[in-house]
Amino acid sequence: MKKEIKIKVCDYCEKPIFWTFIFRGAEWYCPSCGASRDMFFGKDVEATEELLKLKKSLAIKFGQIRKHLFTGGARKRDCEKCKDEYHIRHLSPQEKKKHDWAMNRLDIIQTT
């Protein structure tokens, strides 16, 4: 008996979503429409070849961006200042530039 493979998709646009803590209070994020919601967000559907290809493509694009995002409650383990406040409150000029770039790239992913 063949086991059905499931994939979690967005409640709104029905495209693959990712488990992440990038946005405060939202475990799931949809790079296709920008929705970010709690742990109960999304629905399990059959993993079609088309959905799996899309998820892989989105994972590559999103993976290049996420490491530069310092949204909401992000803290860096190796940063002394992060003991007292979120990292976004004291970004270096280089980190700020990368963060702004990443936020703009999120918008680009959502329109492709």
C-alpha positions as CSV (number, residue, x, y, z in Angstrom):
1,M,0.0,0.0,0.0
2,K,1.4,3.3,-1.1
3,K,1.5,6.0,1.7
4,E,0.1,9.4,0.7
5,I,2.6,12.2,1.1
6,K,1.2,15.4,2.5
7,I,2.5,19.0,2.2
8,K,1.4,22.0,4.3
9,V,0.0,24.9,2.2
10,C,-1.3,28.4,2.9
11,D,-4.9,28.8,3.9
12,Y,-5.2,31.8,1.5
13,C,-3.2,31.1,-1.7
14,E,-2.8,27.3,-1.3
15,K,0.9,27.4,-2.0
16,P,3.6,25.8,0.2
17,I,4.4,27.4,3.6
18,F,7.5,27.2,5.9
19,W,7.9,26.7,9.6
20,T,9.9,29.7,10.9
21,F,10.1,32.1,13.8
22,I,11.2,35.0,11.7
23,F,8.0,37.0,12.4
24,R,7.1,37.4,16.1
25,G,4.1,35.4,17.0
26,A,4.0,33.5,13.7
27,E,5.4,30.1,13.3
28,W,4.3,29.6,9.7
29,Y,5.2,31.9,6.8
30,C,4.0,31.9,3.2
31,P,6.5,33.4,0.8
32,S,4.0,33.4,-2.0
33,C,1.4,35.7,-0.5
34,G,3.2,37.0,2.6
35,A,0.9,35.5,5.2
36,S,2.4,34.8,8.6
37,R,0.3,33.0,11.2
38,D,0.4,30.9,14.3
39,M,1.1,27.2,14.6
40,F,-2.5,26.2,13.5
41,F,-2.1,28.0,10.1
42,G,-2.2,26.1,6.9
43,K,-3.7,22.8,5.7
44,D,-2.3,19.5,4.7
45,V,-2.9,18.5,1.1
46,E,-1.6,15.8,-1.2
47,A,2.0,16.5,-2.2
48,T,1.7,16.8,-6.0
49,E,4.8,17.0,-8.2
50,E,3.9,20.6,-9.0
51,L,3.7,21.6,-5.3
52,L,6.9,19.8,-4.4
53,K,8.8,21.7,-7.2
54,L,7.3,25.0,-6.1
55,K,8.3,24.3,-2.5
56,K,11.8,23.5,-3.5
57,S,12.0,26.7,-5.6
58,L,10.6,28.8,-2.8
59,A,12.9,27.2,-0.2
60,I,15.9,28.2,-2.3
61,K,14.7,31.8,-2.7
62,F,13.6,32.1,0.9
63,G,16.7,30.5,2.3
64,Q,18.9,33.1,0.6
65,I,16.8,35.8,2.4
66,R,15.9,34.6,5.8
67,K,19.4,34.8,7.3
68,H,19.4,38.5,6.7
69,L,16.0,39.2,8.4
70,F,16.0,40.6,11.9
71,T,12.3,41.1,12.4
72,G,10.3,41.1,15.6
73,G,11.9,39.2,18.4
74,A,15.1,38.1,16.7
75,R,18.2,37.9,18.9
76,K,21.7,36.8,18.0
77,R,23.4,34.4,20.4
78,D,26.9,36.0,19.9
79,C,25.6,39.6,20.4
80,E,26.1,41.1,23.9
81,K,23.4,43.8,23.2
82,C,20.8,41.2,22.4
83,K,20.7,40.3,26.1
84,D,18.8,43.5,26.7
85,E,16.9,44.1,23.4
86,Y,16.0,42.6,20.1
87,H,18.7,42.7,17.5
88,I,16.8,44.9,15.1
89,R,17.1,47.8,17.6
90,H,20.9,47.9,17.2
91,L,21.7,46.6,13.7
92,S,25.1,47.6,12.3
93,P,25.0,49.6,9.1
94,Q,25.9,46.5,7.1
95,E,23.2,44.4,8.8
96,K,20.6,47.2,8.2
97,K,21.5,47.2,4.5
98,K,21.1,43.4,4.3
99,H,17.9,43.5,6.3
100,D,16.4,46.1,4.0
101,W,17.5,44.1,1.0
102,A,15.9,40.9,2.4
103,M,12.6,42.7,3.2
104,N,12.5,43.9,-0.4
105,R,13.3,40.4,-1.7
106,L,10.3,39.1,0.3
107,D,8.1,41.4,-1.8
108,I,9.7,40.1,-5.0
109,I,9.1,36.5,-4.1
110,Q,5.4,37.3,-3.4
111,T,4.9,38.7,-6.8
112,T,6.6,35.9,-8.8
